[in-house]
Amino acid sequence: MACGNKGLYRLLWIPFPLFVVAGVSLPLFGLIICFFVSTYNTFDEVTESVCGVSNFVPSISAVTGIKPQIYLWRYTVGLHSAPRLLLAFIYLRYHMSYHKMFNQSLVYKILTVVAFCLNLLDVGSFVGVAFISNQENYPLHEHLFIVFLIASTAYMIVTLVVHWIIGITSCTPRFKYSFNLKSLFFGLDVCLILLLVHQFYNHRFTCKANGKFFFYLYNCPTFILLVTTRK
């Protein structure tokens, strides 16, 4: 960086949307690597079930809970939390910028703050799930995952309500497109979570054959939706 008549020279410039997309996508790339490495090197270990039933593929917790994949998983989740937190504060300021349009509405302000807190809880619980594996402390890992699902879904609901309120007075084509896209992702998220709960019950309590396979089948897209659709 140098000074002159033209001011400061820009040595590095990264578009903010690219920074956010790349950041929130890190866990996805980490998961893909962990999946292929685990299934290639330790297939029997990550697909075995306490009930002794067969499974086609392992769960996310299985492929990210063994060494050395666990370290890659934790690095990607830890690094992804920075742009997620930055985005949470940006969304808070963005939503608060509409506060005056609603005559200082207390309800709108409360919804905005609740959405922000749920966003932080979403990020924090997801980091906790990654850094406390199911093999190290399964009860805590399970409870953190439940908190992650609830916080993520609740955040999507409150955000949709906030955007619906904003859309009453500021319904531009781009804003309408964003709201419709968020609504679509929310509908898919709810459907996948219901299927995920059903398959988790089959996998965990009834020990049905390939229960882990179907659990992973719904777990993976649910995870992708929850983590990568926060823009």
VMD Tcl script that draws the C-alpha trace (Angstrom):
set ca {
  {0.00 0.00 0.00}
  {1.46 3.41 -1.00}
  {0.43 7.05 -0.75}
  {0.50 9.61 -3.53}
  {-1.59 12.13 -5.38}
  {-4.12 9.46 -6.15}
  {-4.40 8.42 -2.51}
  {-4.08 4.86 -1.32}
  {-3.51 2.10 -3.82}
  {-5.73 -0.90 -3.38}
  {-3.63 -4.06 -3.14}
  {-6.43 -6.51 -2.41}
  {-10.12 -6.16 -3.09}
  {-12.64 -8.92 -2.44}
  {-16.34 -8.37 -3.22}
  {-18.35 -8.72 -0.03}
  {-20.93 -11.14 -1.54}
  {-18.06 -13.39 -2.66}
  {-16.50 -13.22 0.81}
  {-19.77 -14.19 2.49}
  {-20.63 -16.98 0.03}
  {-17.13 -18.45 0.24}
  {-17.15 -18.21 4.03}
  {-20.52 -19.84 4.65}
  {-19.69 -22.56 2.09}
  {-16.57 -23.72 3.94}
  {-18.42 -26.35 6.04}
  {-19.97 -27.78 2.87}
  {-16.58 -28.29 1.24}
  {-15.20 -29.66 4.51}
  {-18.10 -32.09 4.76}
  {-17.56 -33.35 1.20}
  {-13.87 -34.00 1.88}
  {-14.63 -35.71 5.21}
  {-17.27 -37.90 3.56}
  {-15.02 -39.21 0.80}
  {-12.00 -39.70 3.08}
  {-14.07 -41.50 5.73}
  {-15.91 -43.80 3.32}
  {-12.67 -44.66 1.53}
  {-10.44 -45.27 4.56}
  {-12.80 -46.30 7.37}
  {-16.04 -47.37 5.71}
  {-16.89 -50.11 8.23}
  {-16.18 -47.86 11.20}
  {-18.37 -44.96 10.08}
  {-21.27 -47.11 8.84}
  {-21.50 -49.50 11.78}
  {-24.58 -49.27 13.99}
  {-24.99 -50.09 17.67}
  {-27.91 -52.32 16.61}
  {-25.83 -54.30 14.15}
  {-27.98 -53.40 11.12}
  {-26.54 -52.55 7.71}
  {-26.17 -49.02 6.34}
  {-25.20 -47.76 2.91}
  {-23.58 -44.48 3.96}
  {-22.56 -42.89 7.28}
  {-24.12 -39.90 9.00}
  {-22.58 -36.44 9.10}
  {-21.62 -36.91 12.75}
  {-19.85 -40.16 11.87}
  {-17.71 -38.82 9.02}
  {-16.79 -35.64 10.92}
  {-16.27 -37.25 14.32}
  {-13.17 -39.37 13.65}
  {-9.53 -38.34 13.28}
  {-8.05 -36.68 11.27}
  {-11.29 -35.54 9.56}
  {-12.52 -34.00 12.79}
  {-9.75 -31.38 12.64}
  {-10.62 -30.33 9.08}
  {-14.29 -30.14 10.05}
  {-13.58 -27.95 13.06}
  {-11.32 -25.63 11.08}
  {-13.92 -25.10 8.34}
  {-16.76 -24.53 10.82}
  {-14.62 -22.21 12.94}
  {-13.52 -20.14 9.94}
  {-17.05 -19.96 8.55}
  {-18.34 -18.43 11.79}
  {-16.52 -15.11 11.15}
  {-18.47 -14.10 8.01}
  {-21.65 -15.52 9.57}
  {-21.26 -13.25 12.61}
  {-20.35 -10.28 10.41}
  {-23.44 -10.94 8.32}
  {-25.58 -11.11 11.47}
  {-24.49 -7.60 12.52}
  {-24.99 -6.28 8.98}
  {-28.52 -7.70 8.91}
  {-29.21 -6.12 12.31}
  {-28.19 -2.68 11.03}
  {-30.09 -3.22 7.79}
  {-33.30 -4.14 9.61}
  {-32.87 -1.29 12.11}
  {-32.55 1.18 9.22}
  {-36.27 0.61 8.55}
  {-37.22 1.32 12.17}
  {-38.12 4.98 11.54}
  {-40.39 4.01 8.66}
  {-42.74 2.32 11.12}
  {-42.96 5.25 13.56}
  {-40.43 3.71 15.93}
  {-42.55 0.56 16.22}
  {-41.60 -1.36 19.37}
  {-42.86 -4.64 17.92}
  {-40.67 -4.28 14.84}
  {-37.63 -3.44 16.97}
  {-38.23 -6.45 19.23}
  {-38.57 -8.76 16.21}
  {-35.33 -7.40 14.77}
  {-33.43 -7.98 18.02}
  {-34.95 -11.46 18.41}
  {-33.87 -12.34 14.87}
  {-30.34 -11.15 15.66}
  {-30.17 -13.18 18.89}
  {-31.48 -16.30 17.15}
  {-28.87 -15.80 14.44}
  {-26.11 -15.70 17.05}
  {-27.56 -18.79 18.76}
  {-27.70 -20.52 15.38}
  {-24.01 -19.86 14.71}
  {-22.91 -20.62 18.26}
  {-24.76 -23.93 18.52}
  {-23.45 -25.04 15.13}
  {-19.88 -24.31 16.21}
  {-20.60 -26.24 19.41}
  {-21.87 -29.25 17.44}
  {-18.64 -29.25 15.44}
  {-16.26 -28.84 18.37}
  {-18.02 -31.37 20.63}
  {-18.27 -34.57 18.61}
  {-20.75 -37.37 19.23}
  {-17.90 -39.68 20.27}
  {-16.57 -37.25 22.87}
  {-19.88 -36.31 24.50}
  {-22.92 -37.67 22.70}
  {-25.66 -36.20 24.97}
  {-24.22 -32.68 24.72}
  {-23.60 -33.10 20.97}
  {-27.21 -34.22 20.49}
  {-28.66 -31.36 22.55}
  {-26.55 -28.79 20.71}
  {-27.76 -30.18 17.40}
  {-31.38 -29.86 18.57}
  {-30.72 -26.26 19.64}
  {-29.15 -25.63 16.22}
  {-32.22 -26.94 14.39}
  {-34.64 -24.96 16.57}
  {-32.61 -21.73 16.46}
  {-32.10 -21.95 12.69}
  {-35.77 -22.58 11.99}
  {-36.94 -19.91 14.44}
  {-34.51 -17.42 12.92}
  {-35.91 -18.10 9.46}
  {-39.47 -17.57 10.72}
  {-38.71 -14.27 12.50}
  {-36.67 -13.02 9.53}
  {-39.55 -13.78 7.18}
  {-41.90 -11.82 9.45}
  {-39.49 -8.87 9.55}
  {-39.10 -8.91 5.77}
  {-42.86 -9.19 5.35}
  {-43.30 -6.05 7.46}
  {-40.64 -4.23 5.44}
  {-42.25 -5.40 2.20}
  {-45.48 -3.60 3.09}
  {-43.80 -0.23 2.45}
  {-40.76 -1.22 0.36}
  {-41.75 -3.91 -2.10}
  {-39.13 -3.57 -4.84}
  {-38.72 -6.41 -7.38}
  {-35.39 -7.40 -5.85}
  {-36.79 -7.39 -2.33}
  {-39.80 -9.42 -3.44}
  {-37.49 -11.95 -5.10}
  {-35.43 -12.23 -1.91}
  {-38.55 -12.74 0.21}
  {-39.93 -15.42 -2.13}
  {-36.58 -17.21 -2.16}
  {-36.38 -17.18 1.64}
  {-39.96 -18.48 1.84}
  {-39.10 -21.33 -0.53}
  {-36.02 -22.29 1.47}
  {-38.02 -22.16 4.69}
  {-40.66 -24.52 3.28}
  {-37.97 -26.96 2.12}
  {-36.24 -26.66 5.48}
  {-39.39 -27.56 7.44}
  {-40.15 -30.56 5.20}
  {-36.59 -31.86 5.48}
  {-36.50 -31.41 9.26}
  {-39.73 -33.42 9.65}
  {-38.28 -36.21 7.49}
  {-35.02 -35.95 9.42}
  {-36.77 -36.41 12.78}
  {-38.67 -39.42 11.43}
  {-35.53 -41.09 10.11}
  {-33.58 -40.28 13.28}
  {-36.24 -42.14 15.24}
  {-35.92 -45.12 12.88}
  {-32.14 -45.01 13.11}
  {-31.81 -44.41 16.84}
  {-34.73 -46.24 18.45}
  {-36.18 -48.85 16.07}
  {-32.86 -49.86 14.46}
  {-34.33 -50.32 11.00}
  {-31.99 -51.48 8.26}
  {-30.41 -48.57 6.37}
  {-31.89 -46.17 8.89}
  {-28.60 -44.28 9.00}
  {-28.61 -44.08 5.20}
  {-31.99 -42.35 5.08}
  {-31.03 -40.23 8.09}
  {-27.98 -39.01 6.15}
  {-30.09 -38.61 3.01}
  {-32.26 -36.00 4.77}
  {-29.56 -34.74 7.14}
  {-27.21 -33.57 4.40}
  {-29.62 -31.30 2.43}
  {-31.08 -29.99 5.70}
  {-27.58 -29.07 6.87}
  {-26.79 -27.41 3.52}
  {-30.00 -25.36 3.61}
  {-29.56 -24.25 7.21}
  {-25.92 -23.26 6.87}
  {-25.68 -21.83 3.36}
  {-28.97 -19.89 3.09}
  {-28.23 -17.14 5.60}
  {-27.53 -14.46 2.99}
}
mol new
graphics top color blue
foreach p $ca { graphics top sphere $p radius 0.5 }
foreach p [lrange $ca 0 end-1] q [lrange $ca 1 end] { graphics top cylinder $p $q radius 0.2 }
display resetview
